Amino acid sequence: VILAGEEIGDDLCRRAERVLAAHTGLRFHDGNRDTLIAGLARAASAERVEAAELIARIERSPTEDALQALVRGVTIGETYFFRHPEHFAALREVILPDLAARGRPLKAWSAGCATGEEAYSIALAMGSGASVLGTDINKASLETARRAHYGRWSLRGEAAPAGLVSVGGDAFEVTAAVRAGVRFEYLNLHGAPYPQGFDVVFCRNVLVYFSTEAAAAVMERLEAALADGGWLVMTALDVAAARHGLAAVYYNEVTLLRKTRAVPNTTPATGTPTIARAEQDWIGGARRAADQGQHERAVRLAREAVARARTPQALHLLALVVGERGDRDEARALLREAVQRDPDYVLGRLGLGLDGDDGELRAVLALLADRRDDEILPGPEPLAVSWVRTMAQAGLKRGNK
Amino acid sequence: MTRNVLIVDDSATTRAVVKVYLSGNDIKFHEATDGTAGMAIARMIRPDAIVLDLKLPGMDGLTFCRTIRADLRLRDTPILLITGSKNQAVEYEALAAGATSFMHKPIDGTALAAEVMKYLEKKK
């Protein structure tokens, strides 16, 4: 942005808010006034007119071109590599281990990717084999993203990560290997159909610019764009719009949203090779069936596993599948038995605790007091110590309200 | 570690752009619209960097620079001075008054943010 000296006052801001809300669903208010002022200055600077003239033009005749000029200015996200490092830590430490079992190349979407730093950062974190789609409403930003050429400023003082090479001076380029897994397309989140089937979607600092209704609609469509069990990464402000089909998972300071598994209307064909093989392993088979939405089958296999040996893990698994069916009393009884058999069975205690027993949550924290953060705790759904601790703390906080 | 940046400028637009372009860097912003208020805030918070307009109501930018440089507790604070259009005499005077660097209007927001970050990184 080049500041030509025009002062953008309250009155102009209010007019800009009105035209943006009316024509684009974008919402600005006193809380993001600075962003609007900087955006207006940017749009004016790019169009080489005064901001007042730009708004007056749209008020006279809201053509697509005039609106785009404004939208381009106010939606250019300030972005850089690994912005919000805590999100990338969560991606590496929670999401990717969870997705590892998929056994197929992973798909990620950077929705509102601006100049591409986020999409490339996701690709770098996910490693080769993953494909990443970046979309934005701003075509100029997409051009920058495709060029994959960045200044030192895009690193904000951090050392260049692997995958970025210096090309002289203060410039960096994303390596061809990383670029091969990333592509960019124009998409207006307020309009066109969304691409589908993503394991991970990053949509950060985007919803906060939509009106409540528009944000709810985007949220619903983002959820639909996720594969079952897929993860949505947003900033705290965006998460406030979360929907029921997305379960919140707390990790350190970050709230991740995970799409709960859909129950298919029809039972998928049984006897596929993977399931046949997995039947050797009752627990594994039941898990897979549950993952595929075959609830009756999952319950049957889990009951067989428990019949063979009443181990804490088998009991826990059965508790999970009957709990998913709505049998909370039976689920609780099974977890109680699991914890009686092995008082140190942390995930069992966590299950009871999250069901409302604060004593169990405190027991979980006590059991984990000396454990390493990255240690993985056994269970039908193994979890990292840090994650369990965070969930227990969140549960206690909720209970105290 | 959160750093404190003081912006002394009577233009709300410039202040907004400085803040937006530096957002996400764990910076706490303090703002003043005139030199006298800016100096009071500087003495109170001892900022890690100052963005300062040359033409200010109250204490002007050059006096502000000299006052900072004469203050034992503040003398090492980097100051980015925003001057009017290019003028060598003004540049010389600005450096003599103690500005760390200066930028001419029209101001490039990205370059300004990069310059402030340079100050903050040096201080780390």
Interface residues (C-beta under 8 A of the other chain):
Chain A: V1 I2 L3 A4 G5 E6 E7 I8 G9 R33 D34 T35 I37 A38 A41 R42 E78 Y80 R83 H84 W153 R156 G157
Chain B: S11 A12 T13 T14 R15 A16 V17 K19 V20 Y21 S23 G24 N25 K105 P106 I107 D108 G109 T110 A113 A114 M117 E121
